[in-house]
Amino acid sequence: MFKDHIENNVFHFYPSCQILFEEYGISGNFQKHLFLLESLADKLIRFNDFETLRKDLILFENPFTVQTEEQNLSRFCLDLQAELCDLQCDISLKI
């Protein structure tokens, strides 16, 4: 959306660019800076990794609310799954 606005000289989200555009008109070409917005958009894709790690992150954020069955634990980690069950059942830790 931001990129499209710059391409069409709509500066609602860019008040400083709007002032410059009103002052200099078409000679204030902001389209040559589109590569910055494209670069920023490419870097924001990195945050998609959080979605793939959501279950692991929730496990460490609050192990008392996570569903033990939903955890992707391999055979190697079955002890960890049992430990998570013990942790969730310990009333003194919940308090």
C-alpha positions in Angstrom: 0.0 0.0 0.0 2.8 2.5 0.9 4.7 1.7 -2.2 1.5 2.2 -4.4 0.9 5.5 -2.7 4.4 6.8 -3.5 4.1 5.6 -7.1 0.8 7.5 -7.5 2.0 10.6 -5.6 -0.4 10.1 -2.7 1.3 11.3 0.4 -1.3 10.8 3.1 1.1 8.7 5.2 4.1 10.9 4.3 3.3 14.4 5.5 6.9 15.6 4.9 6.8 14.3 1.4 3.4 16.0 0.9 4.9 19.4 1.9 7.9 18.9 -0.5 5.6 17.8 -3.3 3.4 20.9 -2.9 6.6 23.0 -2.9 8.4 21.5 -5.8 5.7 19.6 -7.7 6.7 16.9 -10.0 10.4 17.7 -9.8 10.3 16.3 -6.2 10.4 12.8 -7.5 10.0 10.4 -4.6 9.7 7.3 -6.8 13.5 7.0 -7.0 13.3 6.1 -3.3 11.0 3.1 -3.8 13.9 0.7 -3.4 14.0 1.7 0.3 10.4 0.6 0.8 11.0 -2.6 -1.1 14.1 -3.3 1.0 12.1 -2.7 4.2 9.3 -5.0 3.0 11.9 -7.7 2.3 13.3 -7.4 5.8 9.9 -7.7 7.4 9.4 -11.1 5.9 11.8 -12.3 8.6 9.0 -12.0 11.2 7.2 -14.9 9.5 9.6 -17.2 11.3 7.8 -16.4 14.5 4.6 -18.0 13.2 6.5 -21.3 12.5 8.1 -21.1 16.0 4.8 -20.2 17.8 4.4 -23.5 19.6 8.0 -23.4 20.9 7.7 -19.8 21.9 4.5 -20.4 23.8 6.1 -23.3 25.6 8.7 -21.0 27.1 6.5 -18.0 27.6 4.0 -19.9 29.8 4.5 -23.7 30.2 1.4 -23.9 32.4 -1.0 -23.0 29.6 0.5 -24.9 26.7 -1.2 -28.1 25.5 1.2 -31.0 26.0 -0.3 -33.0 23.2 0.3 -30.2 20.7 4.0 -29.9 21.3 6.1 -31.3 18.5 8.3 -33.5 20.7 10.3 -36.3 19.2 11.0 -39.7 20.8 14.2 -38.2 22.2 12.1 -35.6 24.0 9.5 -37.8 25.5 11.1 -37.2 28.9 10.6 -33.5 28.3 6.9 -34.1 27.6 6.6 -36.1 30.9 8.4 -33.3 32.7 6.0 -30.7 31.2 3.0 -32.8 32.5 4.6 -32.9 35.9 5.2 -29.2 35.8 1.6 -28.4 34.9 0.3 -30.6 37.6 2.4 -29.2 40.4 0.1 -26.9 42.4 2.9 -25.2 44.3 4.5 -24.0 41.1 1.2 -22.7 39.7 0.8 -20.6 42.8 
